[in-house]
Amino acid sequence: MNTTTADTTRFSLIGIAMLAGLGLALTACSASTTTTPPPTTSGTSNGGNGTPGSGGGQTANLTFQVNFTGADTVQGSFTSDEWQIYTCSDFAKSAFAWNLGTGPQEGVPTTVGGKLVNFLLSVPTGMFHGAGTYSDVMPAGVTTEGDDFSGTGSNMTINSDGSGNASFTSLPGSGTVSGQTESGTVTWTCG
């Protein structure tokens, strides 16, 4: 294959354009002021603005108490150290943590009272305002023993100490539990 000066120039210009585009994209991403930084290791103290390690207090190890009724009755507890990079008070303020959500790790059910359970409590970043009450916080619904329940009608309260509670009422089932519903409460402590 024979390359000409025109071909070399064209390839050079394409390469420069690609690098310039990449540079602009990276600059735009780094200039955003609405992105909460991802978790890092704790240890600094900057007054408690909701970033990892920013305030004193208990480490955000969560203990959940589950009480579900309806098609599948589930009662029991489990613990999660997923957010231990935060203090409890910073966990309550973190739009990043609550946007990702808490509960059993998504796609990895946990055993509660001898039954496999999965749910996710989350608040979109644009709606998050720290401690307070939120609606429609179970976007993926609830799974108990492989039975899926989803819909609207879930509420959650986050307390300033990182504890809280959530409830859902009459989430309709699908598949083998179509026509049945599930209701329940989840409470958690932080520390």
C-alpha positions in Angstrom: 0.0 0.0 0.0 1.4 3.4 -1.0 0.6 6.3 1.3 0.8 9.9 -0.1 1.4 13.1 1.7 -2.3 13.8 1.5 -3.1 10.5 3.3 -0.5 11.2 6.0 -1.9 14.7 6.5 -5.5 13.4 6.7 -4.5 10.8 9.3 -2.7 13.4 11.3 -5.7 15.7 11.3 -8.0 12.9 12.3 -5.7 12.0 15.2 -5.5 15.6 16.3 -9.3 16.0 16.1 -9.8 12.8 18.2 -7.4 14.0 20.9 -9.0 17.4 21.0 -12.4 15.8 21.4 -11.2 13.6 24.1 -9.6 16.5 25.9 -12.8 18.5 25.7 -14.9 15.6 27.1 -12.5 15.1 30.0 -12.5 18.9 30.7 -16.3 18.9 30.7 -16.4 15.9 33.1 -13.9 17.4 35.5 -15.6 20.8 35.5 -19.0 19.5 36.7 -19.9 20.8 40.1 -22.9 18.6 40.7 -21.1 15.3 41.0 -20.5 14.0 44.5 -17.1 12.4 44.8 -16.9 8.7 45.1 -16.1 7.2 48.4 -12.5 7.2 49.6 -10.9 6.0 52.7 -11.9 7.8 55.9 -9.6 9.6 58.2 -9.9 13.3 57.4 -12.1 15.8 59.2 -13.7 18.6 57.2 -16.7 19.5 59.2 -19.3 16.9 58.1 -20.4 17.7 54.6 -21.5 14.2 53.8 -18.2 12.9 52.3 -16.4 9.9 53.6 -14.5 10.4 56.8 -15.6 14.0 57.2 -17.1 14.0 60.7 -16.7 12.2 64.0 -19.0 9.6 65.3 -19.9 5.9 64.8 -18.8 4.1 61.7 -21.8 3.4 59.3 -22.2 -0.3 60.0 -25.9 -0.9 59.4 -28.2 -3.5 61.2 -31.5 -4.0 59.4 -34.7 -5.4 60.9 -37.1 -6.8 58.3 -40.8 -7.6 58.8 -42.6 -8.6 55.6 -46.1 -9.9 55.3 -48.4 -11.0 52.5 -47.5 -13.7 50.0 -44.2 -14.3 51.7 -43.8 -13.7 55.5 -40.2 -12.7 56.4 -39.0 -11.6 59.8 -35.4 -11.2 61.0 -32.3 -9.1 60.7 -29.0 -8.8 58.8 -26.0 -6.5 59.0 -24.1 -4.6 56.3 -20.7 -2.9 56.4 -21.1 -1.6 52.8 -21.0 2.1 53.9 -18.4 1.8 56.7 -16.3 4.4 54.9 -18.7 7.0 56.3 -19.5 8.0 59.8 -23.2 7.6 60.6 -24.0 11.3 60.4 -22.2 11.6 57.1 -24.0 8.6 55.7 -27.3 10.3 56.5 -26.1 13.3 54.4 -24.5 11.5 51.5 -26.4 11.9 48.2 -23.8 9.5 46.7 -24.6 6.7 49.2 -28.4 7.2 48.9 -28.3 7.4 45.1 -26.6 4.0 45.0 -28.9 2.8 47.7 -28.7 0.4 50.6 -30.0 -3.0 51.5 -28.7 -6.4 50.4 -26.2 -5.9 47.6 -28.1 -5.7 44.3 -28.3 -9.1 42.7 -27.0 -10.8 45.8 -29.9 -11.7 48.1 -29.3 -12.2 51.8 -30.9 -14.7 54.1 -33.3 -13.2 56.6 -35.3 -15.5 58.9 -34.2 -18.5 56.8 -35.5 -16.9 53.5 -33.7 -15.2 50.6 -34.5 -11.5 50.4 -33.5 -8.7 48.2 -34.5 -5.0 48.1 -32.9 -1.7 47.5 -33.7 1.6 49.2 -32.5 4.6 47.2 -33.2 8.3 46.5 -32.2 10.0 43.2 -29.5 12.6 43.7 -31.7 15.4 42.4 -34.3 14.6 45.1 -32.0 14.0 48.0 -32.0 16.6 50.8 -30.4 14.8 53.7 -32.3 13.6 56.8 -36.0 13.5 56.1 -38.8 11.6 54.5 -38.9 10.3 50.9 -41.5 8.5 48.7 -41.2 5.7 46.1 -37.8 4.6 47.4 -37.9 0.9 46.3 -37.4 1.3 42.5 -36.6 -2.4 42.0 -39.3 -3.6 44.4 -38.8 -6.6 46.8 -37.8 -10.2 46.1 -38.5 -12.9 48.6 -37.7 -16.5 47.9 -37.5 -15.7 44.2 -41.0 -14.0 44.2 -40.9 -10.5 42.8 -43.1 -7.6 44.0 -42.9 -4.1 42.6 -44.9 -0.9 42.3 -45.3 2.4 44.0 -46.2 2.9 47.6 -42.9 2.9 49.5 -41.8 5.5 51.9 -38.6 6.0 53.9 -37.3 8.3 56.7 -33.6 8.9 57.1 -32.6 10.2 60.5 -29.6 12.5 61.1 -27.7 9.8 63.0 -27.9 7.4 59.9 -30.7 5.3 61.2 -34.1 5.1 59.6 -37.1 3.1 58.5 -38.9 2.3 55.3 -42.3 0.8 54.6 -44.2 -0.5 51.5 -47.8 -1.4 51.1 -49.4 -3.9 48.8 -46.7 -4.2 46.2 -48.3 -6.4 43.5 -46.6 -9.7 42.7 -45.6 -11.0 39.3 -45.1 -14.4 37.8 -46.0 -17.2 40.2 -47.3 -14.7 42.8 -49.4 -12.7 40.3 -52.6 -11.4 42.0 -50.9 -11.5 45.4 -49.2 -8.6 47.3 -46.4 -8.0 49.8 -46.3 -5.3 52.5 -43.6 -4.7 55.1 -41.2 -2.6 57.1 -37.5 -2.3 57.2 -35.8 -0.4 60.1 -32.1 0.1 60.5 -29.6 1.3 63.1 -26.2 2.8 62.3 -23.1 2.3 64.5 
